[in-house]
Amino acid sequence: MAKKKKKKKRKISSVVLSTFKTGVFLLLILVTVYVLVTYVFRRTIVHNVSMQDTLFDGDNIIMDELSYNIGDPKRFDIICFKSYKEKDLLIKRIIGLPGETVSIVDGNIYIDGEQIKDVKGLEEIDSGGVASSGVKLSDDEYFVIGDNRDESTDSRSNEVGNIRRKDIMGKAAFVFWPANHIKIIK
């Protein structure tokens, strides 16, 4: 009879231990997901056609918020940033980096007098906007343009202007919806 009680106690303690381990594992998963969603990744939606054919109106994307805490944005990165005139984050491609002069002449983009050549989304531009006469960026400013050049309100316009480093929220990393648009953003 004593052996049966010992076996029963072992089974109960084994079940309790197993349940405890499962609970700790689930709690660890929830904390990890919370940290990733709060501090590393963020979901946002593309709200216009300014980045077509790279991103489309209605695309749901994951923005990497951690990369720019570790390093600085680079030329041609697609970034998400705060605009004080729009309630949603804007999404554009970085063309000009801090300290550079960006000019758009005869439909071509020049950085410090040298033409940028043959990069995806850099087709000829109808309007250079404020960059027609050159824009000198300060030490914390970036010049951004949408890939759909003639349908984009971007740094060429006073409505958006140069983007300050503190307003960059993250790097567009991944399209996850709709299913036919799933891809890593480059």
Buried (B, 14 or more C-beta within 10 A) or exposed (E): EEEEEEEEEEEEEEEEEEEEEEEEEEEEEEEEEEEEEEEBBBEBEBBBBBBBEBBBEEBBBBBBBBBBEEEEBEBBBBBBBBBEEBEEBBBBBBBBBBEBBBBBBEEBBBBEEEEBEEEEBBEEBEEBBBBBEBBEBEEBBBBBBBBBBEEBBBBBEEEBBBBBBEBBBBBBBBBBEEEEBEEEBE
